[in-house]
């Protein structure tokens, strides 16, 4: 299976990742992908929050 966005990692440089996705999939689809990934990241961070606070003590 091909790698969708081999460079750069979306968490490191969102603008460059969005440009790479736009080149590969087109503007509208890239926008939806970035929105989905952003929403997923926010939910994952929210879910991990209690454990992170507990670890920080």
C-alpha positions as CSV (number, residue, x, y, z in Angstrom):
1,X,0.0,0.0,0.0
2,X,1.5,3.4,-1.0
3,X,2.3,6.0,1.7
4,X,-0.1,8.9,1.4
5,X,2.1,11.6,2.6
6,X,5.7,10.4,3.0
7,X,7.1,13.9,3.7
8,X,6.6,15.8,5.9
9,X,5.0,14.3,8.9
10,X,1.7,16.2,9.4
11,X,2.3,16.8,13.1
12,X,5.6,18.5,12.4
13,X,4.7,20.9,9.6
14,X,1.0,21.2,8.9
15,X,1.4,23.8,6.0
16,X,3.9,21.6,4.1
17,X,1.9,18.5,4.7
18,X,-1.2,20.2,3.4
19,X,0.7,21.4,0.3
20,X,1.9,17.8,-0.2
21,X,-1.7,16.5,0.2
22,X,-3.0,19.2,-2.2
23,X,-0.5,18.2,-4.8
24,X,-1.5,14.5,-4.5
25,X,-5.3,14.7,-4.0
26,X,-6.4,18.1,-5.0
27,X,-7.5,21.1,-2.9
28,X,-10.9,19.9,-1.6
29,X,-9.8,16.4,-0.7
30,X,-6.7,17.7,1.0
31,X,-8.8,20.1,3.1
32,X,-11.0,17.2,4.2
33,X,-8.0,15.0,5.1
34,X,-6.4,17.8,7.2
35,X,-9.8,18.5,8.9
36,X,-10.2,14.8,9.7
37,X,-6.6,14.5,11.0
38,X,-6.9,17.7,13.1
39,X,-10.2,16.5,14.6
40,X,-8.7,13.0,15.3
41,X,-5.6,14.6,17.0
42,X,-7.8,16.8,19.2
43,X,-9.9,13.8,20.3
44,X,-6.8,11.7,21.0
45,X,-5.2,14.5,23.0
46,X,-8.4,15.0,25.0
47,X,-8.6,11.2,25.7
48,X,-4.9,11.1,26.8
49,X,-5.3,14.2,29.0
50,X,-6.3,12.5,32.3
51,X,-3.4,10.0,32.1
52,X,-0.9,12.7,31.2
53,X,-2.1,14.8,34.2
54,X,-1.9,11.7,36.5
55,X,1.7,11.0,35.2
56,X,2.7,14.6,35.9
57,X,1.5,14.1,39.4
